[in-house]
Amino acid sequence: MSDAVGARAPAVSRSRTAGKGGAKGKRTKAAEGRPVRPARTTKSTPARKLKLEEVKQGRIGPDHLTRFERARILGARALQLSYGAPPLIPVGEGTRDPIAIARLELEKKALPISIRRVLPTGEYQNIPVADLV
C-alpha cells in the first residue's frame, strides 16, 4: 500500500495578525502616508448647566434619600452609637445593635444630620435628613 492514500498534509499555523487585514487597530499611517487620527473611545456629552432659577425653584437631586446617602447616614450614626453616643430615641432593654438603633432613629426623623448635595457648577444645598425620609 501507498503512504499517500491516508496521509494528510501537515497543518500550517498562521498567527492571528498574519493574512488579510493585518493587525486591526494598530495602523498609525494612512494609505497616503498621513497619520491616522485615533478613534474616540468615549463620547463626551456636554454637561447641562442649571440656571440659578432652577436651583432656587427646588431641591438638588431626588426628593428622597438615595441608597448611598441612606447607607452613609446609617453607617456614620451606627459608628457613633458603637463608640458610646447616647441614642436619640427611647430604646428598649433588648435592643443593643447600633445599626438597628440608627435605623429606628432615621425612621423617626430624630437625626440632626444634613445631606450636602453638590452641583457640577460648585453650588450646593444642605438638606436636613428629616425632610428626605
C-alpha positions as CSV (number, residue, x, y, z in Angstrom):
1,M,0.0,0.0,0.0
2,S,1.0,3.5,-0.6
3,D,1.5,6.1,2.1
4,A,-0.2,8.9,0.1
5,V,-3.7,7.4,0.3
6,G,-4.4,8.1,4.0
7,A,-1.8,10.8,4.6
8,R,-2.7,14.4,5.3
9,A,-0.6,17.4,4.5
10,P,1.0,19.0,7.6
11,A,-1.1,21.8,9.2
12,V,0.4,25.3,8.7
13,S,-0.1,27.6,11.6
14,R,-0.7,31.2,11.0
15,S,-0.7,34.0,13.6
16,R,-3.9,36.0,14.0
17,T,-2.3,39.1,12.6
18,A,-1.0,37.4,9.5
19,G,-3.1,37.2,6.5
20,K,-5.5,39.7,5.1
21,G,-6.1,42.8,7.0
22,G,-3.1,42.5,9.3
23,A,-3.5,43.7,12.9
24,K,-6.6,45.6,13.4
25,G,-6.5,48.9,15.3
26,K,-2.7,49.1,15.1
27,R,-2.4,51.3,12.0
28,T,-0.6,54.6,12.5
29,K,-0.2,55.7,8.9
30,A,-2.9,56.2,6.3
31,A,-2.6,54.8,2.8
32,E,-1.3,58.2,1.6
33,G,1.3,58.5,4.3
34,R,-0.7,60.8,6.6
35,P,-1.1,59.8,10.3
36,V,-4.4,58.3,11.2
37,R,-6.5,60.1,13.8
38,P,-7.1,57.7,16.8
39,A,-10.7,56.7,17.2
40,R,-12.6,58.1,20.2
41,T,-13.3,55.6,22.9
42,T,-15.7,57.7,24.9
43,K,-18.4,60.0,23.8
44,S,-18.4,63.1,25.9
45,T,-21.7,64.9,26.3
46,P,-21.8,68.5,27.3
47,A,-22.9,69.0,30.8
48,R,-26.3,70.7,31.2
49,K,-25.8,73.8,33.2
50,L,-28.6,74.5,35.6
51,K,-29.8,78.1,35.9
52,L,-30.0,79.8,39.2
53,E,-33.8,79.9,39.0
54,E,-33.9,76.1,38.6
55,V,-31.8,75.6,41.7
56,K,-33.9,78.1,43.8
57,Q,-37.1,76.5,42.5
58,G,-36.5,73.1,44.1
59,R,-34.0,70.8,45.7
60,I,-30.9,69.4,44.0
61,G,-31.4,65.7,43.3
62,P,-34.3,63.4,44.2
63,D,-36.8,64.2,46.9
64,H,-35.9,61.2,48.9
65,L,-32.7,59.7,50.3
66,T,-30.7,57.7,47.8
67,R,-29.5,54.3,48.8
68,F,-25.9,55.6,49.0
69,E,-26.9,58.5,51.3
70,R,-29.0,56.2,53.5
71,A,-26.1,53.8,53.8
72,R,-23.7,56.6,54.7
73,I,-26.0,58.0,57.3
74,L,-26.8,54.7,58.9
75,G,-23.1,53.7,59.0
76,A,-22.0,57.1,60.5
77,R,-24.7,57.0,63.2
78,A,-24.1,53.3,64.0
79,L,-20.4,54.1,64.4
80,Q,-21.3,57.0,66.8
81,L,-23.5,54.7,68.8
82,S,-20.9,51.9,69.0
83,Y,-18.4,54.4,70.4
84,G,-20.9,55.3,73.2
85,A,-23.0,58.1,71.9
86,P,-26.5,58.2,73.6
87,P,-29.4,57.1,71.4
88,L,-31.7,60.0,70.4
89,I,-34.9,57.9,70.8
90,P,-36.0,55.7,73.7
91,V,-34.7,52.2,73.2
92,G,-35.9,49.0,74.8
93,E,-33.6,47.0,77.1
94,G,-33.2,44.2,74.5
95,T,-32.1,46.5,71.6
96,R,-28.3,46.7,71.6
97,D,-27.5,46.6,67.8
98,P,-26.2,50.0,66.8
99,I,-27.4,49.6,63.2
100,A,-30.9,48.7,64.4
101,I,-30.9,51.8,66.7
102,A,-29.6,54.0,63.9
103,R,-32.3,52.7,61.5
104,L,-35.0,53.4,64.1
105,E,-33.6,57.0,64.6
106,L,-33.7,57.6,60.9
107,E,-37.3,56.3,60.5
108,K,-38.5,58.5,63.4
109,K,-36.7,61.5,61.9
110,A,-34.7,62.1,65.1
111,L,-31.3,62.5,63.4
112,P,-29.9,66.1,63.3
113,I,-27.9,65.4,60.2
114,S,-27.9,67.2,56.9
115,I,-27.0,66.0,53.4
116,R,-24.9,68.2,51.2
117,R,-25.8,67.8,47.5
118,V,-23.4,69.5,45.1
119,L,-23.8,70.5,41.5
120,P,-21.0,70.4,39.0
121,T,-21.0,74.2,39.0
122,G,-19.9,74.2,42.6
123,E,-23.3,75.2,44.0
124,Y,-24.6,73.1,46.9
125,Q,-27.6,72.6,49.1
126,N,-27.7,71.4,52.7
127,I,-30.8,69.4,53.1
128,P,-31.9,68.0,56.5
129,V,-32.4,64.3,56.6
130,A,-35.8,64.7,58.2
131,D,-37.1,66.4,55.0
132,L,-35.9,63.5,52.8
133,V,-37.2,60.5,54.8
